[in-house]
Structures are given as structure tokens and as C-alpha cells.
């Protein structure tokens, strides 16, 4: 049945998504018994409020204030002893007096929610602890696998104990969603797409703002019209053990538990929802596989990005055409998803020789994701813009062309191009939201690269010379052209294309324009005989990705790199066999801001939101504008003028004026802020006595972006005016 007829069919009469059988899944269940599943309503919430608060204070002290287990336990006992002296400590249920027991009462004991699978060290096949107990021998049950699952020995009590060789941790998607839907307000944050009009981006001038503006958002088949569209709660479903990268067989086994749960969620799972009477059917689907290029090829079972005949997962280009104009003129043909699925299942049970032949001829192997109904390996894979551009093409430009081509020489001392280039890069002030990219890559490229190269290459007339720089001694000239002006022209195309495609909002006309600039960059490089990589050709699919998934800002991997950075800060014991990963997942479950147990137990907000601007929730004190600033009183006339233009109907006048109107009292209308967040980005100010971080920004004046430094941040409200407080940024030019 095609999608059109499926949409016309009433919801109650739609045929359920068929679940494929006989794929040797490990049943995704709690390790031993369903009775071991933690209650969604923690036992602590059924105790006296004072006892529950003591548990919360103890856990917060351990998790966030880094108290030791003993110190936190002592603090818990002190609070309970105080209640005992007052005669308010209940006898039933008897309060627990240890930190670990308090975590269990609160439902935030990570061990309750993390399933520790025993995996084969060779193929990574997953086994639950209950399955391991029933195995007749330690050998892996997968045919032709020589892995050993566990060691067996006798403990001090004479019992036979099986110790796993390697473990892998999983968190249930369904269990995580059950907890999320018990949060107040979470169900309301689920996007209701029933009033949306699919295919709006068929209009080339329609401006897309998020993933729900993409085509695939409306093509999901989950037996429901409601889809989750708010990326606030993040589920870390698993952490794969290191140190080597897994192969396709190992990845398939790692994805088995989550794949099984996705198949269940497509048919709907009954869950308790906060504020709803009775159980509610919750549906979910996977819209996109967003990861870097090597991981995407492995997860989808497609040939690697260096394959001779199938290096691209989206088209039929071969490796030779990457360095020809044919790779950048849209003459290629898109991959056929159904042909890929057919060959993938042919490969599943084929002999190794046949599997290699299918991989060579069709560029695909079996992937466990292909058993998900509606999964299309090419159409639902997203080319990550961050890795492809910033860690691929930009790295290629710097390392292979600019530095590898001796375009920035060190000869000349402090006046050498290399020294000037390094000095201006090191002078850049970095905002705090620049995440885990290598230093001096992202902002320099988007904002400053052309200026920096002009500064390093300019001649006496402040122009880019139409010559090539001299070679250093004892070096060999590269095979490509080293003409400064030609390279500068090519880099201009690249910067323009990246600037357009990384916009928060974008139309398909703009996306195609940005992609055309990138194509011109690649063609210019070929003219200069610069060898290109698969990343350059893959960028020719960027416009298609934007049409399917919306602006790249909605699905690129900066957020996930930030999560990786959070995990890097976790202290662990360095033990292998999955123990490091267990420590990381413990930390994620208990302490991190997104998707954590602590957030789900004590739901609170530290910031108040107004449209896309978030302010500190704690109310700042009123200030006297005539005494605030350097020199004192400098902000009062500026704010008065701004508010007069913002609220002309109030007829604002100075508090010392004799004119009729609403007085603008210097000590009653304004509160000073230390920071705000706009569109998720932190902005500070120079009036903050602790730090001047993030005080630089850009403002738009017409079609021009002007660099400014934020001097002060205010919330202004005129009493008895019936207006909401307005945010105001007093900006001062950097000069």
C-alpha cells in the first residue's frame, strides 16, 4: 500500500506494522525477570515528605557536590536523627540510612536501569545474565565464532562462579520513554503535526526552521499522527566497548536490543502518561541515522567510503569520478533503497564468498537496521555536515593545500606570512559554545578565513598577488597550482557556500545556491589540479539532505560531540572489558543534565524563557540607573530613549522632568543581568564583575552583520503600564 492511500485510511483501520521474525534477536527484557523492573513511581514518594527530602539532599550532595559515599551517608543520618529527636520519624515504612539505599528508594540507582549484557569478545553477540547461567559451555553460540564468553571458577564458599570476559551496557528505549512521559509537561512538549501541511518545502522559497519542515518528518509511519519533535531529553541507549572500532558484524549485534524496541514502538506501547487517566499508546519511529561517514556506512551495511565502485551511500558515483568534473555536475543517479534492501537480505545467509561478491557488485551487506519496517538505508541516512565540512574538507584545505603546499612560509621573521597567520588566529576570542572541534577551525573558517589569508598574502598594494610564493629550501613543489589569487578565489566559493548552508533557517532556493558554491569550489580545485576526497563529492547531496531533514542546524552532530565531551570528563579506573563504559553510563544516568534520573526526579528550571530568549530565573535586584555604569548614569538616557520608542503610547518622561507622562523612575524600572541565552547561545557582558566571557556578538543592521561588544544586559519594566518586561542589550562597537 502506498503512502497516499495509507494516509487516507482511518487511523483505527490501519493495518499494524508487521514484525519480522526469525532474526535471532535477544529478547529485550530485564536481565532476570519482569518483576525486577523498577517502579515508575519511586517508593520514596510514598514516604513522609521530610524523609523524601532527606533522600534528595543526600543524593544531590553525592552527585552534584562530589561528596563521598560516607559523607553523604553521614549527612542522611544526621537529617533522620533530627527527625527522630523531634518525634516525627515514621516507623513504617522504616527510612533507609545509606546513600545507595536512598538512591534505590528514589528510583535513581543506575543499576536498576542499565542492562549489563555479556558479549562475545569476538563477534559481540549479546547474552543476558540469565542466558549465561543456562549456557552449557563458555563457547559462543554463533556459528563459526571461536569466542569465549566467560571464565568459570570456584569461590570461597565452594560455588561455581562465571565471570564475563566482556560486557556491554544498554538502557531500554521503552523504559526511558516511560520515565519521560511521567514527567510533568513532557507529553505536552510532543509536537502535534496534525495541522501541518506536508510538502511545504516543495516551494523553493518556503523557509524551513527545524526537522519538522523536512519531507521525511511527514513520511514516518508509526500508526499515529503525533511525533516527538523536541530534542531536550536525550537517551544514551548504549556505549560500545573500546578500544578498536567494531566491524559490521559487531555493530549489528550492538544494535539488536534498540532495533527490537524500535520495532515494538512502531506498533505502539502502552505507557502511563502524566495527567492522563489509564494507559496511553505511545508510538515512535527512527527518522534519521545521523553519524559520521564511516559509522554511517557500517551501521547501514554499505561499502566503505574508500570502496572503488560504491564509495558514496547516496549515489552511484565511483572513486575515479571524484577527481573529475562528472562528480560535481549532478549527472549521477541516486541509490535505489529497495535494491539495496534486497541485496542486503541476500547477503544475510550467504556464504562469505557470496557476501564479498554482493559487496563488490552492489555495495551492501546485511544490517540489522534493515529489519525495521519502513527503514530505507540511503534515504534515511543523514550526511553529517559538521564532520564532512569542518573535519573533512577544511582539514584537507589546511593540511594538504595551505600547509602541504607551502602557501604560508615562515621565512621573514615576524613579517612572514606564517607568523602573521598564526598571530591573527591566536588573537581570536572564543565563545563558550564552541564545542569539541579542534582549536581555531570553526569560527575562523566561517568568519575570518578570507580576511586572514588576505592579511597573510597581501602585497604592498594590499592586493592578493597573481603569483605563487617561493618554495622553502630543500622542498619539492606539489603537483597542484600554488597561485595565491586562484586559490583565494576558490576559497571564496567555499566560504560563501558554508555560510549559506549553516543558516538556522533556510529555503530550498538558498540550499541549492549554497551547494552550487561548493560545487564551484570543487571544480576550481580540479582546475588547480588539487586532488579531492569523498567528502567533496558527498557535499553534492547537501541540498537533498536539507529537503529531507530541514536545516543542517537541526541535525548536525555538534550536540553529540558536546555529549562526548561531557563523558570525557568522567573519572574512571581504566579497566577494559566494558568496565570503563559502565562507569560512563552510570555517570550519564545519574548526573548529566539531559535524560538523567536526577532531572526526572526533581524537575526544575534554572532559567525563565521568553520566546527564544532565556533569562536567569532568580530575580535580580532593582538598580539605580543614575548610579550604574561607568561613568555613573550613562545607561539612563539610553534606556529611556529605547523604551520611549518601544512603548510610544506610554509617553515616558524622565523622573526629574516636569512634563506630563509616565515617569521613568531610575531606581524602579530596571534590573541588571549577568547573562542571557538566545537561541541556546550564552551571551555575557562587560559589567559582569566575575567574567567578561561571551561579551562579543554580531548584530544585524539591514543586510550587514556588525561586530559589537555587549556592555550591559537589562530587564526593563515600567510599573502600571500593563506591559511585559522587555529585554534590552546595550551594545558598544568594539572600537
C-alpha positions, 0 to 999 in steps of 0.5 A: 500500500502506498503512502497516499492511500495509507494516509487516507485510511482511518487511523483505527483501520490501519493495518499494524506494522508487521514484525519480522521474525526469525532474526535471532534477536535477544529478547529485550527484557530485564536481565532476570525477570519482569518483576525486577523492573523498577517502579515508575513511581519511586517508593520514596514518594510514598514516604513522609515528605521530610524523609523524601527530602532527606533522600534528595539532599543526600543524593544531590550532595553525592552527585552534584557536590562530589561528596563521598559515599560516607559523607553523604551517608553521614549527612542522611543520618544526621537529617533522620536523627533530627527527625527522630529527636523531634518525634516525627520519624515514621516507623513504617515504612522504616527510612533507609540510612545509606546513600545507595539505599536512598538512591534505590528508594528514589528510583535513581540507582543506575543499576536498576536501569542499565542492562549489563549484557555479556558479549562475545569478545569476538563477534559481540553477540549479546547474552543476558545474565540469565542466558549465561547461567543456562549456557552449557559451555563458555563457547559462543553460540554463533556459528563459526565464532571461536569466542569465549564468553566467560571464565568459570571458577570456584569461590570461597564458599565452594560455588561455581562462579562465571565471570564475563570476559566482556560486557556491554551496557544498554538502557531500554528505549521503552523504559526511558520513554516511560520515565519521560512521559511521567514527567510533568509537561513532557507529553505536552512538549510532543509536537502535534503535526496534525495541522501541518501541511506536508510538502511545504518545502516543495516551494523553493522559497518556503523557509524551513526552521527545524526537522519538522519542515523536512519531507521525511518528518511527514513520511514516518509511519508509526500508526499515529499522527503525533511525533516527538519533535523536541530534542531536550531529553536525550537517551544514551541507549548504549556505549560500545566497548573500546578500544578498536572500532567494531566491524559490521558484524559487531555493530549489528549485534550492538544494535539488536536490543534498540532495533527490537524496541524500535520495532515494538514502538512502531506498533505502539506501547502502552505507557502511563502518561502524566495527567492522563487517566489509564494507559496511553499508546505511545508510538515512535519511529527512527527518522534519521541515522545521523553519524559520521561517514564511516559509522554511517556506512557500517551501521547501514551495511554499505561499502566503505567510503574508500570502496572503488565502485560504491564509495558514496551511500547516496549515489552511484558515483565511483572513486575515479569520478571524484577527481573529475568534473562528472562528480560535481555536475549532478549527472549521477543517479541516486541509490535505489533503497529497495535494491539495496534492501534486497541485496542486503537480505541476500547477503544475510545467509550467504556464504562469505564468498557470496557476501564479498561478491554482493559487496563488490557488485552492489555495495551492501551487506546485511544490517540489522537496521534493515529489519525495521519496517519502513527503514530505507538505508540511503534515504534515511541516512543523514550526511553529517555536515559538521564532520564532512565540512569542518573535519573533512574538507577544511582539514584537507584545505589546511593540511594538504593545500595551505600547509602541504603546499607551502602557501604560508612560509615562515621565512621573514621573521615576524613579517612572514606570512606564517607568523602573521597567520598564526598571530591573527588566529591566536588573537581570536576570542572564543565563545563558550559554545564552541564545542569539541572541534579542534582549536581555531577551525570553526569560527575562523573558517566561517568568519575570518578565513578570507580576511586572514589569508588576505592579511597573510598574502597581501602585497604592498598594494594590499592586493592578493598577488597573481603569483605563487610564493617561493618554495622553502629550501630543500622542498619539492613543489606539489603537483597542484597550482600554488597561485595565491589569487586562484586559490583565494578565489576558490576559497571564496566559493567555499566560504560563501557556500558554508555560510549559506548552508549553516543558516538556522533557517533556510529555503530550498532556493538558498540550499541549492545556491549554497551547494552550487558554491561548493560545487564551484569550489570543487571544480576550481580545485580540479582546475588547480589540479588539487586532488579531492576526497569523498567528502567533496563529492558527498557535499553534492547531496547537501541540498537533498539532505536539507529537503529531507531533514530541514536545516543542517542546524537541526541535525548536525552532530555538534550536540553529540560531540558536546555529549562526548565531551561531557563523558570525557570528563568522567573519572574512571579506573581504566579497566577494559572489558566494558568496565570503563563504559559502565562507569560512563553510563552510570555517570550519564544516568545519574548526573548529566543534565539531559535524560538523567534520573536526577532531572526526572526526579526533581524537575526544575528550571534554572532559567525563565524563557521568553520566546527564544530568549532565556533569562536567569530565573532568580530575580535580580535586584532593582538598580539605580540607573543614575548610579550604574555604569561607568561613568555613573548614569550613562545607561539612563538616557539610553534606556529611556530613549529605547523604551520611549520608542518601544512603548510610544503610547506610554509617553515616558518622561524622565523622573526629574522632568516636569512634563506630563507622562509616565515617569521613568523612575531610575531606581524602579524600572530596571534590573541588571543581568549577568547573562542571557541565552538566545537561541541556546547561545550564552551571551555575557557582558562587560559589567559582569564583575566575575567574567567578561566571557561571551561579551562579543556578538554580531548584530544585524543592521539591514543586510550587514552583520556588525561586530559589537561588544555587549556592555550591559544586559537589562530587564526593563519594566515600567510599573502600571503600564500593563506591559511585559518586561522587555529585554534590552542589550546595550551594545558598544562597537568594539572600537 
